[in-house]
Each structure stands twice: as structure tokens, then as C-alpha cells.
Amino acid sequence: MFDSIKEFFHTYPIFVYLLRMLLATLCGAFIGLERTKRSKEAGIRTHCIIAGAAALFMIISKYGFADMAMIEGSRGADPARIAAQVVTGISFLGAGVIYKNGSTVKGLTTAAGIWATAAVGMACGSGLYWVCLFMTVLIIGVQLLMHHFNVGYDAYSNGEIRITLVDTPEIRKILKEKQKELGITIVSSRITTCADNTLNMVLQVRMKNNIRFSDVLKFMDEHPEIKSLSV
């Protein structure tokens, strides 16, 4: 049975190309799924298209000019003609998800993932199936591992916290303890004192984990001194 399948694909190579594009698209979907769960700018659809298109470009680059090799006086087949442009061309797409947020730059990991997804698609398009699958698992593994253990500076998320509260020594102590508990690093702050003994605080922070909405409500219920809190 295996020999008959192999013979079929050898007889009709077009189905091999379609299989490669399908596999590349699936690999892109798995990479994009991890990004989607973290609410990143480029998700499943973007990574699917990138990987599938990269595989198509690689197939065109590798097989699309094979007939030119038989024509005398022509430049012949050049497998790197289109493939080389994918490596640099995908960088423009990656640059589109990078933006500056205050004093920090966001989107670098997603941009790197887009670039790597294109490489996965090219590997699949050239027929390196195991390389394609291994790199897909490796990319997803690195993303999950680094976020789970907060390894590296880029594993932290940036955010802004706005608080309006009645200023007392007790609430200040509670806020410091909560900051230490959540592992929040304050990058910059702007604090305004009002005449009615309230403070307006705007904090640019880096956090290990995102703060859940339910935790915000619970914290406000436990401490009525806090009049408003946005994360």
C-alpha cells in the first residue's frame, strides 16, 4: 500500500505540492494558536497565511523554473530566485506588529514568530517535512516555556494602572504588599494629590502575569478606600 501511495505522488507531483502547502498551513495554525491565546496582534489566520504562502513561494522557487534549465541560452533554474526574497520580504510584515508603548517596545516576539513561521513554511515547501514539524514544536515550546516560567525580560507584559484612592498609611502599605505579591515593577509614575485627601496615580508597569478582572473587583470590595482602579 505504501508503495502504491508513493507511486501515485511520484506520478502526480502536483498533489505533493498541495500536501506541502496544507502541512505548512497547519503548522502555522498551531503557532498562531499560542499567539491568539495571548491576544497578540497576529493570530491563527495570519500565521496560517504566512506559512502557506511561504511554502507556495518555495515550491515556485524550487520547481517553477525547472523547464528553463532545458532551454539553451537561458539562465536556467534558480532555486534561490524567489526563496531569497521571502526571507527579507517577510520582515516588512513583521515590522507592522512592532510598536512603541510609552518607554517600551511591544510586538518583537510576535514579529520574530512571523519570521520563523515563514521559515517553517519554506522548509515544508522544499520537502523538509521533519525539519518543518520539529521547528513548529520548538517554536511553540519556547513560547509556552518562556511565558510559563517568565524567562527573559521580554516574557513580562507592559501595562498601565490608574488608581484613585483616599490616602492613608494603611492603604499605601497594602498597595506595596500587593505590588510585591504580583511581581509588579513600576517603570514610571505620575501621582497627583487632590484637596479632598485623594490621590490620582498613573503607573506604567511591567508584570509577570496579567491581572484578572475578577481580582480587581475583589480587591476594590475589600478596600473601600479605592474609588477607581483600571488595569
Number of C-alpha atoms within 10 A of each C-alpha: 6 7 7 9 10 11 12 13 14 12 11 11 12 11 13 16 21 16 16 25 26 19 22 34 27 20 25 29 25 19 27 25 19 18 22 16 10 11 10 14 14 20 22 20 14 14 29 26 19 27 33 29 20 28 31 23 24 28 24 19 21 19 15 15 16 15 10 14 13 12 11 8 8 9 11 14 18 16 18 12 15 16 23 13 11 19 15 11 12 19 15 11 14 19 15 12 17 16 12 9 12 13 10 12 12 17 20 15 17 20 22 14 22 27 23 22 31 27 25 30 36 29 24 31 32 22 18 14 17 11 12 23 16 11 18 23 13 13 18 17 14 12 16 14 13 15 18 12 10 16 13 9 10 16 19 19 16 23 17 16 14 16 16 19 19 18 17 12 8 9 16 13 11 12 11 11 12 13 14 11 9 13 13 19 16 16 15 12 13 10 13 10 13 11 6 8 10 17 19 19 17 17 19 21 18 21 18 19 16 13 11 9 11 8 10 13 11 10 14 14 11 9 12 12 16 18 14 12 16 11 14
